[in-house]
Each structure stands twice: as structure tokens, then as C-alpha cells.
Amino acid sequence: MTALTPNSAKNFILDNTALMAPPHVPEILLHLADEAHDLWQRTEDELAEIGLPPPFWAFAWAGGQGLARYILDNPSDVHGKRVLDFASGSGLVAIAAVKAGAAEVIAADIDPFCATAIRLNAEANDVRIKFLGSDCIGTDADWDVVLAGDVFYDRSFADRLMPWFAALKSRGADILVGDPGRSYLPKTGLEPLAAYEVAVTRALEDSLVKRTTVWRFA
């Protein structure tokens, strides 16, 4: 792979993943890496050669699995609403929101691979999702609900997110976050909604099961 095009991205994804259901969300199928460490290392090295980020889209991270599970089990939180799935990755949470009856779902991610990965995953689940490939932090397109799985892993990123989430919350948006205990999750201003024991791959995490909490910004 020497350049990223929609066709080369599709071929790369299909060659390096398998269609499977995440363990905590068996209702949804995703193109995922089945040999996590080998694929992560190989794809990270290969993508680095052409200046692209690591393949976060190829894995169902614990925060996303927990948040998707919550949305499927509590569809009234998104039903009939306009939903943004921020830092969407594979599109797992966005797909859950569509299945839960959201009126419109926008999956946002700045990784250019995600446009293709999310399209393929949406097709596998027979749902329609809009994709936003720009950095939307600080913007407001009148979303009713903002969903964010596993976004508090980096201090500088968290520092950018908090004022944005606060502004969206203050004008009436509902902000739901799935988090498995990442270091930069805010210590205050969060209401716990549900907690899950989510199976993950040891190659990417520090344990085989991550206790994941879904929080609402209060």
C-alpha cells in the first residue's frame, strides 16, 4: 500500500480484518483484526510509512463496546434524535445508535481510513450513517446527543474536549461517554449510568477484561 484512496483503503481493510461481532455487542458485525498484536504492529508500521495514524478502527475498544451496549439497551436516550458519534473509529457506537432508532447519526473521525471502515461496517449491518472527516471539536451542529467512547486516554486531547463538552451540555445537548478507567477521565461532573465487564484483547490492554462505565455529563 503506497497511497490512500477509497479503493486501496477498502482492499487494505478487507485483507487485514475479518467480519465478526464484538464480544459485548453480539448484535453488531464489524471488520476487526482477529490477531490483534500482529495486525497492530504490521499495520502501524505500514501506515506510518505513508504518514497515517495507527489502525484504531480495526479494534472494538472497551469504552465503545460499553457505550454501544448501553445505547442498545436504553434506546430512548437516542430514539428520534440527531446523534454525533465523536471519534467513531470502527463506527460501532454509531451503528448502535441507528439500531436504537436515532433519526440521524453522524460518525466523526479525523483518521481518513475511518470513512471507508465505517462505510463497510454500516453496510454489514444494513444501516445508514453520515461521515464527518474534519476535526469537529469546538463546533456545534445542533446535535441532540453526543456519544464518545474511549476518548480520555491523552491529556492534551482531554483538555480540548472538556470545554467543548461543557459548551454543548450548557445549551442542552446530552453527552454520554464510555470509559474503561482511562487516566484523563474527569473526576467530577459525571453521572454513572451503567457499568460492564468488557472482554478485550490483552495485546492492546493491560487485562483481558476492562470494567467500563457509561457516564452522562451532569
N, C-alpha and C positions, 0 to 999 in steps of 0.2 A: 504494500500500500504506500504510494508516494504522494498522493494528494487526496483531499477530502472532497468528494462530490456526493450528491444524494445516492447515486448508484454504487459508488465504492463504499460508502457508509453502510448501505444495505447489505452488500456482499460480505463486508467485514463482520457485521453483527451476526448474520446467518451462519457464517463459517466458524464463529468463535463462541456461540451460545447454543443452548437448547431450549425449546419451549417447555416450560414447567410451571407448577404452581408454588408460590412461596409457602413455607410450612404453616404460617399463621393465617394465611388468606387463601385457602384452597379454592375459593370461587373464581379466582383470577389467574390467568395464564400470562407469563412474561417470558421474553427471550433473556435467559440468565446464564451466567457462567456456571458450569457444573463442576469444574475443577478450579476452585477459587484462586489458590495461590499461583498456580501455573499460568492461568489466563491473566491474572492481575499483573504479574511480572512481565509476561510477554507483551501484553497489550500496552502496558505502561511504557515499556522500552520502545515499542514500535511507534506508539503515538507521540512520544517525546521527540522522536526523530523528525516529525513533521509539525512539532510545536503545538500539540493538542493535549488537553488535561487527561488525568487518569480516568479509567472507564467506570466511574461511579454508577453509570446507567446499567451496568451489567450485573448488579447485585441488588437484592431486596434487603435494605438496611433495616435494623431493628426499629428505629423510630418511624419509618414509613410503614412497616408492617403493622405496628401497633395502631398508628393513626388510621390506616385503611380498615383495620378490623373494627375500630370504634365507629367509623363512618358507616360501614355496612350494618352494624348492629344498632345504630342510632340514626337512621336516615332522616329523621325530622330536622336534624341540625343543618342539612344542606338541601332538603327537598324543595324544589321550586325556586332555588336561589342561584345567584350568579357567583361562581366559586373560582378563586385563584389557587392553584396548587403551586406554591413557590418552591424553587429548587427541586423540580419534579423528578429529575433523574430518569428512571425507567418509566415513569407515568403511573406507578402503582396507585398512589393516593388519588390522582385524577380519575383513574378508571373506577375506583371505588365510589367516588363522588357521583359519577354518571350513573352507575348502577343503583345508587341510593336515591336517584331522582332529581339531581340538580338540573336547573333549567339550562345552564351554560357552564362549561368548565374550561378554563384556560390553564394550560400547563406551561410554566415559565422555567427556563433554564438557559444559562449562557453557554453551556457546552454545545458546540454545533452538532455533535453526534446525537444529542437528545431529540432533535427534530425527527430524525429517522427512527431512532429506537422507540420513541413514544408513538409514532405513526404505526409501526409494526405491531406494537403491543396493543394499541387501540383496535387495530384490525383483528387481532387474535381474539379479542373479547367482544367484537361486534359493537363497538361504541364510537362515538364521535367526540373528539377533543380538539380544541384550538391550541396552537402552539405559539408561545411568545419567546423569541430568542434573544431579547435585549435585557439589560440589567434594569429591573423594574423597581429596585429599592428607592424609596423616596417618591414614587409615583402613586397615583390613585385613580383608578378607572371605575370607581363606584362598585367594587366588589362587595357582595354581602358577607361573604365568608372567605377568609384566607387560611389555607392549610399549609403547614410546614413540618416536614418530617426530617429529624436529624440535622438541624441547622446550627446547633450551638457547639460545634467542635473546634472553632477557631476564635480567638479573642477579637481580632480586628473585624472579622465578619459579624460577630455578635454585637460589637459596638455600633456597627452600621444598622443592624436590624432593629435594635431596641427603640430608637426614636421613631422609626418608620412604623413599627407595630403600634407604638403608643399613639401616633397620629391617626392611624386607621381606626384604632379602637375608640378614640375620642369622638370620632364622627359617626360611630355606630356599627362599624364592621365587627364581626365575630372572628377572633384569632384563635385557632386551635393548633397546638404543637404536639408532635410525638417525639419523645426524647428518652433514650436509654441511659440517662445519667452522664451526659457529656459535660465536660469541665466548665463550660461557659453558659450553661442554663441559668437564667436569672434566679436569684434566691427568694425574691419576693414578687408579689403582684400576679401570682398564678393560682388558679383553682384546679385541683386534680379532678379529672372526670372518670378515669378508668386506668387500671394497671394490668399488664400482661407479662407472662413469661414467654419470651420470643426466642425460638431456636435460630441461631446464626452460625456462620462458618468461623471456626477457630482461626483460620488463616488470616481473617481480617479483623477479628475482635479478640478480646482478652479472655473470653469464655465461650462455651457452647450455647449458653442461654443468657439473654440480657433482659433484666426486668425493665420494662418500658412503660412509661406513664404518658397518658394523654392529658394535656393541660389546656385550660382556657385562660387567656389573658383577662384578668379581672379589672 
